[in-house]
């Protein structure tokens, strides 16, 4: 398995296809692709409709034989340009000397789709040094970015059938992904816990797909794909500001509440990493989203299952990828290592898994339903713990 493209090969590709002689080339960490940061001496405008010229680019090698290569690069580029034109900074493609945005490239017997993209400068939420309060604050802005994305995508035009391709990370497909990869989770207790949430997802989310709004999604608006830069508030105090969104590989067309579930799950994981309250992080993410775009009653009712299942997918995916690439295990578990701690904030099961509690419509308000719904695997109606959960997670919409 090729995990590196030699520098000489990278330099030849840049020269032959883009007429670029870079000032520097440096390899970047990645889950599935091979990525390089390319710095040049002169400003270049990536595409004709780009608003500014740049000196830094991302050279991305996508292995077309990888199971997570979805052949949707044209949609990624179209979506990135649309975001860019509507004020959301995203990586947009650089054209080759003959006007192409994708290079079909073969090295050492392996075929790659190669792109040279604008580099969104800054640090990811996952990389930024943040206090507990800063993590909770940025969770609100994560939700806002997710809401802005969905608002902007309402005017995006693309073939819906092509955009609805099979992607195992899209919410509707996640149950199938979970089942196939669960065997790669080594800890039996963790495996059983993940399976319980998988079953809840299948039972309570999948049958309601027809009730949920669909739209164009990024697919992974998470703490590793949201880029920050330091700004300053009144009085000169430094704080983090969202400046961009990267990695469009999981983009597509499916239920939009799944996207919010992704953002919320990773906001909770980031909170745990600094010993902040993951529940408060999730509340802030959802409130941030609803400050831009309201959730429907149906979306509120099933959001808990989406959040929980994304945590399941994150852990199972990291386990599976670590089996394939044991040398990259530490990076692959950057987020997933905190999944057990987040799952532990959910109520423990004190009764059988099949016992249900369905809250009446009058309590389907914001975050109440998410954790009230979790009573289905343990909490009984009107118990002190159930009422405490209701009071803690309820907020006005």
Buried (B, 14 or more C-beta within 10 A) or exposed (E): EEEEBEEEBBBEBBEEBBEBEBEEBEBEEBBBBBBBBBBBEEEBBBBEEBEEEBBBBBBBBBBEEBEBBBEBBBBBBBBBBBBBBBEBBBBBBBBBEEEEBBBEBEBEEBEBBBBBBBBBBBBBBBBBEBEBEBBBBBBBBBBBBBBBBBEBBEEBEBEEEEBBBEBBBBBBBBBEBBEEBBEBBEEEEBBEBBBBBBBBBBBBBBEBEEEBEBBBBBBBBBBBBBBBBEEEEEEEEEBBBBBBBBBBBBBBBBBBBBBBBBBBBBBBBBBBBBEBBBBBBBBBBBBBBBEBBEBEEBBBBBBBBBBBBBBBBBBBBBBBBBBBBEEBBEBBBBBBBBBBBBBEBBBEBEEEBEBEBEBEEEEBBBBBBBBBBBBBBBBEEEEEBBEEBBEBBBEEE
